């Protein structure tokens, strides 16, 4: 037996599922593209990787400076480092040394250019 529904009855029966679909769509949209959604999470992940690389580089630089600082301790200065610094900063040479000026280095062609 077929039951005929009026438009008002049909709309009242479809109202709750339509509202549920609208709410689910709203939350799904914001879960994907909102300020804390999946797209933003990927950007945060990429930023975190970049920042971790910067931190690692800074830590390596700090460790290199710390090693150099240990070599410059006034109680026992590393003679090679002291000699290097004197030559670099004061342009001093020993009397028995010969200075040979070299032309500027030309870039070495890589294997990929052949």
C-alpha positions, 0 to 999 in steps of 0.5 A, a space after each residue: 500500500 502506497 502512502 502519499 506524503 505531503 511536502 510539509 511531511 517530507 520536509 520535516 522528515 528530511 530536516 534532521 538528516 540535512 542538519 546532521 549532514 551540514 554539521 558533519 560537513 562543517 567539521 570536516 571542512 575545518 578538520 582539513 583546512 582550518 587553522 589547526 587542520 591537516 593542511 596547517 599541521 603539514 606546514 607546522 611539520 615542515 617548519 619544525 623540520 627547518 627549525 630542527 635543522 637550524 638548531 642542529 647547525 647552531 649546536 655544531 657551530 657552538 661546539 666548534 667555537 667551544 673546541 677553539 675556545 679550549 685551544 685558546 685557554 691562557 694557561 696552555 695555548 695551542 702553539 699551532 693555533 696561536 701561530 695561525 692567528 698571529 700569521 692571519 691577523 698580523 701578517 707576520 712571517 719568520 725570517 727563514 720563510 719564503 713567501 710565494 704569491 699564488 695566482 687566484 684559484 680558478 674553479 675546478 671543472 666538475 665531472 658533470 661538465 665533460 
